[in-house]
């Protein structure tokens, strides 16, 4: 299946997403803030690139409102690196009206407001997993 990075400062949301994704056979990585998320994919939050991690995630589920670094800043940083700019991203947020920030953003496959419909999220995960090249 897919390797999915869940980035959200709400531990309950991360636990729910982990449960849903692992139940479908996916491997889950997690980060509780934007800076940690960048480190997971081998990017320095200050702007440089660290050593590449052993494997990049196939998909990132990214919250917008987080401490240390918000989701929009994380997404922008991902787009600056050739190594991470092709990773599909699903934006998750409890703050309505944020969708227009990501309307024309390449790589954003969906924008879901919390509380989201689990089956809608899982459809996007399945679509990304289906496009993953075989090992």
Backbone as ProteinMPNN parsed JSONL, in Angstrom:
{"seq_chain_A": "XXXXXXXXXXXXXXXXXXXXXXXXXXXXXXXXXXXXXXXXXXXXXXXXXXXXXXXXXXXXXXXXXXXXXXXXXXXXXXXXXXXXXXXXXXXXXXXXXXXXXXXXXXXXXXXXXXXXXXXXXXXXXXXXXXXXXXX", "coords_chain_A": {"N_chain_A": [[0.834, -1.18, 0.0], [0.407, 2.323, 0.617], [2.753, 4.822, 1.826], [2.077, 7.146, 4.206], [2.179, 10.436, 5.335], [1.006, 11.968, 8.138], [0.126, 15.084, 9.217], [-0.608, 16.981, 11.84], [-1.584, 18.985, 14.579], [-3.336, 18.136, 16.47], [-3.615, 15.548, 18.56], [-5.633, 13.629, 18.795], [-6.833, 13.653, 16.28], [-4.7, 12.765, 14.704], [-4.426, 10.181, 15.765], [-6.906, 9.046, 15.027], [-6.751, 9.194, 12.209], [-4.477, 7.596, 11.805], [-5.475, 5.098, 12.704], [-7.553, 4.662, 10.783], [-6.077, 4.592, 8.374], [-4.108, 2.603, 8.767], [-5.756, 0.422, 9.087], [-6.504, -0.003, 6.504], [-4.185, -0.952, 5.513], [-2.024, 0.762, 5.086], [1.163, 2.383, 5.637], [1.948, 4.547, 8.26], [3.321, 7.677, 8.898], [4.033, 10.253, 11.238], [3.625, 13.695, 12.242], [3.569, 16.333, 14.54], [3.674, 19.026, 14.165], [4.513, 21.669, 11.837], [7.312, 22.047, 11.403], [8.407, 19.605, 12.248], [7.247, 17.945, 10.342], [8.574, 18.72, 7.983], [11.147, 17.885, 8.599], [10.77, 15.117, 8.616], [10.584, 14.551, 5.895], [13.087, 15.19, 5.1], [13.795, 17.886, 4.87], [15.139, 21.008, 5.827], [13.68, 23.163, 8.104], [14.516, 25.816, 8.093], [15.244, 26.357, 5.534], [17.197, 24.937, 4.032], [18.309, 21.763, 2.624], [18.312, 18.626, 4.11], [19.922, 15.449, 4.541], [18.562, 13.027, 2.365], [15.631, 11.238, 3.346], [15.173, 7.675, 4.031], [12.886, 6.795, 2.623], [10.454, 8.603, 0.89], [7.19, 9.904, 1.73], [4.183, 8.68, 0.125], [1.992, 10.217, 0.078], [0.766, 13.182, 1.646], [-1.066, 14.168, 4.409], [-2.19, 17.129, 5.437], [-2.575, 19.458, 7.945], [-3.768, 22.837, 8.356], [-3.723, 24.935, 10.344], [-1.336, 25.149, 12.659], [1.132, 24.917, 15.33], [4.41, 26.486, 15.438], [4.97, 26.211, 12.575], [2.819, 26.898, 9.981], [0.429, 25.055, 7.905], [0.3, 26.071, 5.273], [2.806, 27.272, 4.959], [4.415, 25.012, 5.237], [3.576, 23.549, 2.988], [4.423, 25.318, 0.961], [7.183, 25.196, 1.342], [7.638, 22.495, 0.735], [7.126, 22.589, -1.994], [9.32, 23.969, -2.925], [11.434, 22.253, -3.122], [12.894, 19.979, -5.314], [12.872, 17.324, -4.694], [10.606, 16.897, -3.105], [8.4, 18.143, -4.238], [6.627, 16.763, -5.878], [5.066, 15.168, -4.306], [1.838, 14.174, -3.538], [-0.681, 16.124, -1.859], [-3.12, 16.327, 0.661], [-5.143, 18.707, 1.976], [-6.151, 19.442, 5.221], [-8.418, 21.074, 7.333], [-9.82, 22.942, 10.054], [-10.668, 25.413, 9.781], [-12.814, 27.217, 7.965], [-13.112, 28.502, 4.585], [-10.468, 28.607, 3.769], [-9.745, 27.349, 1.515], [-9.32, 28.75, -0.904], [-6.694, 29.626, -0.77], [-5.258, 27.472, -1.632], [-6.253, 26.849, -4.105], [-5.107, 26.994, -6.775], [-2.899, 25.491, -6.391], [-0.328, 23.348, -7.291], [-0.242, 19.828, -6.931], [-1.901, 19.673, -4.699], [-4.342, 17.57, -3.906], [-6.806, 17.449, -2.731], [-9.052, 19.342, -0.664], [-10.114, 19.369, 2.496], [-12.545, 20.123, 4.878], [-12.596, 20.038, 8.405], [-15.085, 18.785, 10.611], [-14.317, 15.999, 8.598], [-15.588, 13.808, 6.033], [-14.971, 10.488, 6.512], [-15.02, 8.485, 4.446], [-14.718, 9.996, 2.131], [-12.164, 11.068, 2.404], [-10.71, 8.658, 2.448], [-11.167, 7.77, -0.136], [-9.568, 9.506, -1.65], [-7.08, 8.743, -0.672], [-6.98, 6.08, -1.56], [-7.008, 6.54, -4.331], [-4.513, 7.803, -4.71], [-2.814, 5.764, -3.799], [-3.343, 3.84, -5.736], [-2.076, 4.904, -7.926], [0.538, 4.666, -7.315], [3.729, 3.543, -8.206], [4.593, 0.115, -8.799], [6.732, -1.797, -6.604]], "CA_chain_A": [[0.0, 0.0, 0.0], [1.112, 3.602, 0.553], [3.332, 5.439, 3.012], [1.345, 8.407, 4.333], [2.595, 11.319, 6.418], [-0.103, 12.717, 8.734], [0.665, 16.259, 9.898], [-1.693, 17.662, 12.547], [-1.218, 19.227, 15.972], [-4.339, 17.51, 17.338], [-3.24, 14.141, 18.716], [-6.806, 12.782, 18.543], [-6.995, 13.569, 14.827], [-3.624, 11.903, 14.226], [-4.758, 8.814, 16.173], [-8.023, 8.604, 14.187], [-6.242, 8.982, 10.856], [-3.602, 6.413, 11.869], [-6.35, 3.928, 12.775], [-8.225, 4.48, 9.484], [-5.106, 4.275, 7.333], [-3.497, 1.296, 9.038], [-6.802, -0.569, 8.852], [-6.489, -0.242, 5.055], [-2.897, -1.516, 5.158], [-1.021, 1.782, 4.797], [2.151, 2.713, 6.658], [1.693, 5.923, 8.669], [4.318, 8.497, 9.57], [3.285, 11.373, 11.803], [4.304, 14.889, 12.734], [2.597, 17.143, 15.283], [3.812, 20.435, 13.781], [5.074, 21.83, 10.502], [8.763, 21.846, 11.386], [8.643, 18.155, 12.323], [6.86, 17.368, 9.05], [9.657, 18.96, 7.03], [12.267, 17.026, 8.973], [10.445, 13.744, 8.202], [10.864, 14.413, 4.462], [14.471, 15.553, 4.846], [13.974, 19.31, 4.593], [15.444, 21.87, 6.961], [12.665, 24.225, 8.179], [15.126, 27.123, 7.846], [15.401, 26.592, 4.111], [18.098, 24.034, 3.332], [17.896, 20.366, 2.521], [19.12, 17.672, 4.852], [20.082, 14.2, 3.814], [17.272, 12.442, 1.984], [15.2, 10.12, 4.185], [15.192, 6.407, 3.298], [11.751, 6.753, 1.69], [9.517, 9.717, 1.019], [5.802, 9.44, 1.746], [3.449, 8.704, -1.138], [0.918, 11.194, 0.264], [0.818, 13.932, 2.896], [-2.306, 14.747, 4.92], [-1.601, 18.307, 6.049], [-3.418, 20.441, 8.63], [-3.352, 24.21, 8.052], [-3.437, 25.7, 11.553], [-0.455, 24.396, 13.549], [2.185, 25.723, 15.951], [5.759, 26.53, 14.864], [4.919, 26.486, 11.143], [1.482, 26.515, 9.51], [0.375, 24.154, 6.763], [0.604, 26.767, 4.027], [4.267, 27.414, 4.916], [4.952, 23.671, 4.99], [3.309, 23.247, 1.587], [5.313, 26.163, 0.151], [8.535, 24.648, 1.483], [7.656, 21.25, -0.034], [7.158, 22.94, -3.412], [10.63, 24.538, -3.258], [12.41, 21.179, -3.271], [12.605, 19.038, -6.396], [12.685, 16.011, -4.095], [9.309, 16.747, -2.442], [7.312, 18.884, -4.875], [5.665, 15.899, -6.567], [4.277, 14.389, -3.344], [0.472, 14.681, -3.44], [-1.042, 16.65, -0.543], [-4.523, 16.581, 0.995], [-5.203, 19.733, 3.009], [-7.202, 19.261, 6.234], [-8.481, 22.25, 8.194], [-11.061, 23.243, 10.775], [-10.962, 26.807, 9.473], [-13.461, 27.352, 6.669], [-12.694, 29.612, 3.743], [-9.032, 28.577, 3.484], [-9.547, 26.629, 0.262], [-8.825, 29.59, -1.991], [-5.236, 29.709, -0.681], [-4.682, 26.306, -2.283], [-6.997, 26.566, -5.328], [-4.257, 26.768, -7.943], [-1.662, 24.866, -5.928], [-0.052, 22.031, -7.872], [0.023, 18.802, -5.93], [-2.984, 19.551, -3.715], [-5.345, 16.715, -4.541], [-8.112, 17.686, -2.111], [-9.129, 20.277, 0.457], [-11.209, 18.86, 3.317], [-12.784, 20.83, 6.132], [-12.913, 19.202, 9.559], [-14.933, 17.338, 10.517], [-14.397, 15.504, 7.228], [-16.217, 12.502, 5.845], [-13.888, 9.507, 6.37], [-15.022, 7.788, 3.158], [-14.219, 10.921, 1.118], [-10.714, 11.083, 2.588], [-10.157, 7.361, 2.057], [-11.208, 7.705, -1.599], [-8.364, 10.18, -2.133], [-5.942, 7.891, -0.316], [-6.988, 4.943, -2.485], [-6.621, 7.037, -5.655], [-3.064, 8.013, -4.702], [-2.179, 4.451, -3.674], [-3.505, 3.156, -7.017], [-1.13, 5.484, -8.89], [1.899, 4.397, -6.849], [4.386, 2.506, -9.006], [4.891, -1.141, -8.103], [8.159, -1.872, -6.218]], "C_chain_A": [[0.877, 1.24, 0.0], [1.723, 3.986, 1.9], [2.727, 6.836, 3.086], [1.839, 9.173, 5.551], [1.382, 12.12, 6.869], [0.506, 13.847, 9.553], [-0.498, 17.024, 10.515], [-1.281, 17.827, 14.001], [-2.216, 18.642, 16.956], [-4.062, 16.007, 17.399], [-4.411, 13.203, 18.447], [-7.036, 12.598, 17.048], [-5.94, 12.642, 14.238], [-3.948, 10.444, 14.554], [-5.888, 8.244, 15.31], [-7.53, 8.293, 12.777], [-5.329, 7.758, 10.81], [-4.445, 5.138, 11.862], [-6.974, 3.627, 11.409], [-7.249, 3.994, 8.419], [-4.463, 2.908, 7.537], [-4.491, 0.162, 8.821], [-6.855, -0.954, 7.372], [-5.133, -0.761, 4.579], [-1.795, -0.517, 4.836], [-0.044, 1.929, 5.957], [1.974, 4.198, 6.979], [2.912, 6.507, 9.375], [3.547, 9.661, 10.161], [4.193, 12.49, 12.265], [3.24, 15.764, 13.384], [2.76, 18.647, 15.042], [4.521, 20.494, 12.429], [6.567, 21.586, 10.416], [9.104, 20.36, 11.415], [8.311, 17.481, 10.999], [7.97, 17.543, 8.022], [10.859, 18.081, 7.329], [12.03, 15.576, 8.541], [10.791, 13.527, 6.73], [12.268, 14.895, 4.095], [14.71, 16.994, 4.475], [14.242, 20.059, 5.886], [14.395, 22.982, 6.991], [13.222, 25.62, 7.884], [15.406, 27.369, 6.366], [16.324, 25.655, 3.363], [17.517, 22.641, 3.213], [18.856, 19.514, 3.315], [19.328, 16.458, 3.955], [18.706, 13.608, 3.523], [16.907, 11.301, 2.928], [15.208, 8.83, 3.36], [14.064, 6.298, 2.274], [10.854, 7.951, 1.954], [8.097, 9.17, 1.087], [5.185, 9.521, 0.35], [2.365, 9.773, -1.124], [1.131, 11.896, 1.59], [-0.569, 14.46, 3.202], [-1.874, 15.889, 5.823], [-2.645, 19.247, 6.631], [-2.893, 21.836, 8.303], [-2.909, 24.95, 9.305], [-2.641, 24.843, 12.537], [0.559, 25.343, 14.194], [3.499, 25.6, 15.171], [5.771, 26.888, 13.383], [3.573, 26.001, 10.627], [1.565, 25.663, 8.242], [0.699, 24.819, 5.441], [2.119, 26.93, 3.872], [4.939, 26.069, 4.643], [4.781, 23.324, 3.517], [4.255, 24.044, 0.672], [6.737, 25.62, 0.168], [8.673, 23.337, 0.706], [7.79, 21.539, -1.529], [8.508, 23.501, -3.86], [11.689, 23.472, -3.512], [11.988, 20.229, -4.386], [12.302, 17.65, -5.848], [11.267, 15.813, -3.555], [8.138, 17.391, -3.191], [6.29, 18.007, -5.59], [4.837, 15.037, -5.611], [2.867, 14.978, -3.281], [0.137, 15.077, -1.996], [-2.557, 16.785, -0.457], [-4.502, 17.563, 2.16], [-6.399, 19.447, 3.909], [-7.234, 20.52, 7.097], [-9.837, 22.381, 8.87], [-11.511, 24.657, 10.449], [-11.534, 26.897, 8.066], [-12.914, 28.533, 5.886], [-11.217, 29.638, 3.414], [-8.742, 27.938, 2.125], [-8.954, 27.464, -0.849], [-7.306, 29.785, -1.939], [-4.567, 28.601, -1.482], [-5.333, 25.989, -3.625], [-6.112, 26.21, -6.514], [-2.967, 26.042, -7.585], [-1.457, 23.506, -6.59], [0.218, 21.035, -6.753], [-1.04, 18.657, -4.863], [-4.112, 18.782, -4.393], [-6.736, 16.904, -3.955], [-7.955, 18.686, -0.975], [-10.346, 19.86, 1.274], [-11.327, 19.665, 4.603], [-13.148, 19.832, 7.214], [-14.244, 19.655, 10.144], [-15.163, 16.872, 9.08], [-15.105, 14.159, 7.203], [-15.105, 11.467, 5.624], [-13.859, 8.822, 5.007], [-14.511, 8.676, 2.031], [-12.693, 10.988, 1.19], [-10.109, 9.774, 2.086], [-10.203, 7.163, 0.541], [-9.959, 8.352, -2.177], [-7.121, 9.346, -1.838], [-5.857, 6.715, -1.281], [-6.552, 5.364, -3.884], [-5.112, 7.232, -5.748], [-2.34, 6.664, -4.645], [-2.248, 3.675, -5.003], [-2.506, 3.66, -8.053], [0.327, 5.217, -8.512], [2.515, 3.301, -7.702], [4.676, 1.254, -8.175], [6.373, -1.198, -7.77], [8.964, -2.77, -7.139]], "O_chain_A": [[1.975, 1.22, -0.556], [1.278, 3.542, 2.958], [2.847, 7.619, 2.144], [1.909, 8.632, 6.654], [0.797, 12.865, 6.083], [1.298, 13.609, 10.464], [-1.286, 17.644, 9.801], [-0.698, 16.918, 14.592], [-1.968, 18.652, 18.162], [-4.251, 15.289, 16.417], [-4.215, 12.103, 17.93], [-7.394, 11.508, 16.602], [-6.246, 11.824, 13.37], [-3.764, 9.566, 13.712], [-5.83, 7.083, 14.906], [-7.858, 7.247, 12.217], [-5.405, 6.967, 9.87], [-4.164, 4.208, 11.105], [-6.932, 2.492, 10.934], [-7.564, 3.084, 7.651], [-4.294, 2.147, 6.585], [-4.107, -0.936, 8.415], [-7.204, -2.083, 7.028], [-4.942, -0.987, 3.384], [-0.732, -0.911, 4.358], [-0.374, 1.639, 7.107], [1.862, 5.018, 6.067], [3.456, 5.921, 10.311], [2.497, 10.026, 9.633], [5.351, 12.28, 12.626], [2.142, 15.921, 12.848], [2.056, 19.451, 15.652], [5.056, 19.496, 11.947], [7.041, 20.979, 9.456], [9.99, 19.909, 10.689], [9.005, 16.556, 10.577], [8.274, 16.615, 7.273], [11.515, 17.587, 6.412], [12.969, 14.883, 8.148], [11.24, 12.444, 6.353], [12.601, 14.998, 2.914], [15.712, 17.312, 3.835], [13.637, 19.77, 6.918], [14.231, 23.685, 5.994], [12.477, 26.508, 7.47], [15.77, 28.482, 5.986], [16.237, 25.584, 2.137], [16.393, 22.372, 3.638], [20.073, 19.663, 3.204], [18.961, 16.452, 2.78], [17.799, 13.687, 4.352], [17.761, 10.486, 3.277], [15.245, 8.882, 2.13], [14.265, 5.769, 1.181], [10.537, 8.267, 3.101], [7.824, 8.092, 0.56], [5.604, 10.319, -0.488], [1.877, 10.189, -2.175], [1.616, 11.294, 2.548], [-1.186, 15.121, 2.367], [-1.258, 15.656, 6.863], [-3.494, 19.77, 5.909], [-1.71, 22.002, 8.007], [-1.826, 25.535, 9.325], [-3.183, 23.935, 13.167], [0.818, 26.431, 13.68], [3.658, 24.703, 14.344], [6.511, 27.783, 12.976], [3.217, 24.836, 10.808], [2.611, 25.563, 7.601], [1.311, 24.199, 4.571], [2.654, 26.747, 2.779], [5.919, 26.0, 3.901], [5.72, 22.861, 2.87], [4.814, 23.495, -0.277], [7.412, 25.587, -0.861], [9.708, 23.092, 0.086], [8.484, 20.818, -2.245], [8.806, 23.505, -5.054], [12.743, 23.777, -4.07], [10.861, 19.734, -4.399], [11.56, 16.885, -6.464], [10.767, 14.688, -3.544], [6.986, 17.193, -2.802], [5.187, 18.469, -5.88], [3.995, 14.258, -6.057], [2.714, 16.166, -2.998], [0.605, 14.454, -1.043], [-3.2, 17.29, -1.377], [-3.915, 17.284, 3.206], [-7.514, 19.236, 3.432], [-6.187, 20.987, 7.545], [-10.864, 21.979, 8.323], [-12.621, 25.054, 10.805], [-10.821, 26.678, 7.087], [-12.325, 29.451, 6.457], [-10.746, 30.611, 2.826], [-7.61, 27.988, 1.645], [-8.172, 26.96, -1.655], [-6.693, 30.079, -2.965], [-3.443, 28.764, -1.958], [-5.009, 24.969, -4.234], [-6.359, 25.21, -7.188], [-2.042, 25.987, -8.395], [-2.3, 22.617, -6.469], [0.839, 21.374, -5.746], [-1.092, 17.633, -4.182], [-4.75, 19.273, -5.324], [-7.733, 16.565, -4.592], [-6.875, 18.851, -0.408], [-11.479, 19.98, 0.808], [-10.348, 19.865, 5.323], [-13.911, 18.895, 6.978], [-14.499, 20.859, 10.163], [-16.108, 17.313, 8.426], [-15.205, 13.468, 8.217], [-14.37, 11.564, 4.642], [-12.779, 8.597, 4.461], [-13.929, 8.173, 1.07], [-12.015, 10.967, 0.163], [-9.103, 9.787, 1.376], [-9.358, 6.457, -0.009], [-9.352, 7.806, -3.098], [-6.215, 9.26, -2.667], [-4.774, 6.39, -1.768], [-5.814, 4.639, -4.551], [-4.5, 6.867, -6.752], [-1.363, 6.451, -5.364], [-1.32, 2.943, -5.347], [-2.129, 2.919, -8.961], [1.239, 5.503, -9.287], [1.905, 2.25, -7.905], [4.969, 1.346, -6.983], [7.198, -0.712, -8.543], [10.168, -2.932, -6.946]]}, "name": "protein", "num_of_chains": 1, "seq": "XXXXXXXXXXXXXXXXXXXXXXXXXXXXXXXXXXXXXXXXXXXXXXXXXXXXXXXXXXXXXXXXXXXXXXXXXXXXXXXXXXXXXXXXXXXXXXXXXXXXXXXXXXXXXXXXXXXXXXXXXXXXXXXXXXXXXXX"}
